[in-house]
Amino acid sequence: MASSIPNRVGASLCAAIVTGLAAAAEPLPISLDAESSTFDRETNTIIFKRLNITQGDMLIRADEAVAQGLDFEQGEWRFAGSVMFTVDNTSIEADSATITFLANELQLAELVGVPARFEQVTDADQEPVSGGASTLSFDNVAQVMRMLGDAWFQQGPSEFRGCDLIYDLEQEQITSGSSDCGQPIVITVLPRTDDDGSGNTSSSQ
């Protein structure tokens, strides 16, 4: 049977999470704040509305989230509606996401959108890199972003397009993934333009 949890769930849930993490020295405390939530005792499922999850510089925001219990030790969370996800210097926007936690730390995130988009700001003096695809698969441990389905990636004047692109966030390197889709990777170089916006576009395949 489903029961409603009062709107002020943020403080009590945060306290419970912080208490549970006190014994672990390394992971940072996780804070969850939601507008409202509903708990189904039979399935041990919690549905949150308009929630924010923060841990250090990580932020997850969505219109709705579903979880099997309040578990960050080893759990999978599903998010839907205006999903915004930031970690370190990378931000992602998507329509829905499935995010896996292990030992109170983010491990994997699979984000879906039309398209799902990400941006990484590597240096204040450099242009951010950005990309998008039908599905973004983010490995927080390996620091790798995989773009699947109508994928594109832009770094400075260079734009890459294909069905499967892999970006190493630490090395700041882009490579092509599987070629099973039969689509070649296409690289388009946009020459630097004057203030009037003139310039030609060249592409290689």
N, C-alpha and C positions, 0 to 999 in steps of 0.2 A: 504494500500500500504506500502510495506517495504521500509525503508530508512536506509542508512548506517550512523553510528556515527563514527567520526574520531577515529584513533587508540589511541590517548591520552585521553581515556575516564576516566582513573583512577582519575586524579586530580579533574575534574569537578564533577564526581559522588561522590567522597569522600566528597567534599565541600558541596554538596547538602545534603548528609546523615548527616554529622556533624551538619549542620545548623538545620536540622529537629530534631536532638536529643538534641539540646542545652537546650530545655525546660525540659527535663527529667534528673534528677540529677543522678539516679542510673545506668542506662545502659551505658556501655562504647561506644565510637564512633565506627562505623563500617566503614571500608575502603574496597573499591572494586577497583581492578586494572585488566584491561582486555586488551588483544592484539587488539581486535576489537569487535564491536557489531552491531547488526541490530535491528531496531525497526519497528514493524508492527503496524501502527496506528489503523487499523480496529479492531484488536484483543487485542491491548495494550500489546503485547508480545515482550519481549526483548530477543534476543539470543546473548550470550557472547561466545567468543572464547578465550581459554587459559586464564582463569581468576584465581585470588586469592581474597578471602574474608578473612579479618582479623578483630578480635575484642578481644582485650586483648591477652590472650594466645590461642585463638581459631584461627585455620587456615583451610580454605577449598580451595582446589585446584583441578581443573578439566580441561579437554580439551574443554568442552562445558557446558553451563548452560542455562536454559530457565526459565523465570519468567514472571508472569503477572504483569508487571509494577515493578518499583523499590521500592518494599515495604517490609520492615522488621518489620513493625508494626503488620501486620497480613498477612503473605504470605507463599506460598509454592514454593520452588525452586527445579528444577530437574537438576541433574548433570549427565554427561556421559563422559566416557573416562579417564582412569588413575586417578580416584578420590582418593585424599588423604585428610584425615580429622583428625585434631588433636584438642584436647581440654583438658586442664589441663595436666595430666600425661598419657593420653591415645591417641594412634594413630591408625587410621583405614585406610585400603586400600581396594578399591572396584572397580568394573567395572562401576557401576551406583549408584545413590543415590537420594532419595527424602527427603528434609530437610524442616522442618516447623519452622517458626519464629513467636513469639508472643511478643508484647511490646518490640520489638527490641532486643530480646534475643532468643537464640536457645532453642527449646523445644524438638522436636523429629527428629530422623534421621533413615531412613530405607535404608540400603545399601545392594546391591546385587553383588555377584561375584562368581567366580569359583576357589576357594571360596573367599568370603570377609573375611578379616583377621583383627585382632586387637591385640594390645600389650599395657600393662599397666606397667609402671615402678613405683613401689610403694616406693622403697627405694634404695639408691645407693649401699647399702651393700647386697641387696637381688636380686635374679634372677627375671627378669620380668615375668609376667604372660601373656599368649597369648591364642588366640582362633580363631576359624573360623567356617564358615557355609555358606550355599547357601545364607542365608539372615541374616543380623545382624540388630536388632531393638534396637536402643539406645535411652533411655529416659534420657535426660540431667537433668530434674528436680528431678526425683527419683534416678538418678545415677545407672541405671540398664541397663545391656547389655543382650539382649536375642538372642540366637543362634538357628536358625531354619533350619533344613534340613542338614543331614550329618555333624552334629555339633561336634566339638572337643574343648577341653579346657585343657591347660597344666599349672600346677602350681608346680614348683620344679620337683621332680621325679614322680609326679602323673599326669596321663593323663585320661581325662574323654571323653567318646564318647556316642552320642545318637542322637535322632532326635530333641530334644528340651532341651536346657540347659539355665539356667538363672544365670547370674553373677552380684552380688552386688558390684559395684566398691568401695563404701565407706567402707562396712563391709569386703570386700575381701572374700566373701563366694560364693560358687557355689552350685546350687541346680538343680534338674531336674524339667522340666515343665510338659506339658501335656503328657500323655501316650497313647493318641488316635492313635498314629502312630503304636503302637504295638511293638516298638523296646525297649528293655531294655537298661538302662544305663550301660555301661561297663567301669570299672575302671582298668587301667593298672599302676602298680607301677614299675618304673625302678630303681633298686638298684644303689647306687652310685658306680662308677667304678674307677679302678686305672688308671694311666696314659696310660696303654697299651690298655685301652678300654674294658677289660674283665668284665664280669658280666652277670647275667641271668635276664630274664624278667618274672614276674609273673602277673597274671590277676585274677580278681574276677568279678563275674556277679551277 
